């Protein structure tokens, strides 16, 4: 499967890997799993982008 993520979003995840101690792909998977566990919405490209942006915003303010 191929998934395209906006460059700014991907770069932000990549910058956070040192702080997190694991890879950005793992971080993205965690964000998506958390969203799926809390939402009944179908997971499409727009939802994925929204979730990633919300998570980056949350992490940026902690």
C-alpha positions as CSV (number, residue, x, y, z in Angstrom):
1,X,0.0,0.0,0.0
2,X,1.2,3.5,-0.7
3,X,0.0,6.5,1.3
4,X,0.9,10.0,0.5
5,X,1.4,12.4,3.4
6,X,2.0,16.2,3.0
7,X,5.7,17.0,3.2
8,X,5.3,19.4,6.2
9,X,3.4,16.7,8.2
10,X,6.0,14.1,7.4
11,X,8.9,16.5,8.3
12,X,7.3,17.3,11.6
13,X,7.1,13.6,12.5
14,X,10.7,13.1,11.4
15,X,11.8,15.9,13.7
16,X,10.1,14.3,16.7
17,X,11.8,10.9,16.4
18,X,14.7,11.8,18.7
19,X,12.3,13.0,21.4
20,X,10.1,9.9,21.1
21,X,12.8,7.3,20.8
22,X,11.3,5.5,17.9
23,X,10.5,6.0,14.2
24,X,8.1,8.4,12.7
25,X,6.2,5.6,10.9
26,X,5.5,4.0,14.3
27,X,4.3,7.4,15.5
28,X,1.9,7.8,12.6
29,X,0.6,4.3,13.2
30,X,-0.1,5.1,16.8
31,X,-1.9,8.3,15.9
32,X,-4.1,6.4,13.4
33,X,-4.8,3.5,15.9
34,X,-5.8,6.0,18.6
35,X,-8.2,7.7,16.2
36,X,-9.7,4.4,15.0
37,X,-10.3,3.3,18.6
38,X,-12.2,6.6,19.4
39,X,-14.2,7.2,16.2
40,X,-16.8,5.5,14.1
41,X,-15.9,7.5,11.0
42,X,-14.5,5.8,8.0
43,X,-10.8,6.2,7.6
44,X,-10.1,8.0,4.3
45,X,-7.4,10.4,3.2
46,X,-9.0,13.5,4.5
47,X,-9.5,12.0,7.9
48,X,-5.9,10.7,8.1
49,X,-4.7,14.2,7.3
50,X,-7.0,15.7,9.9
51,X,-5.9,13.3,12.6
52,X,-2.2,13.8,11.9
53,X,-2.5,17.6,12.0
54,X,-4.5,17.4,15.3
55,X,-1.9,15.1,16.8
56,X,1.0,17.3,15.8
57,X,-0.8,20.3,17.2
58,X,-1.4,18.4,20.5
59,X,2.2,17.3,20.8
60,X,3.5,20.8,19.9
61,X,1.7,22.3,22.9
62,X,2.8,19.8,25.5
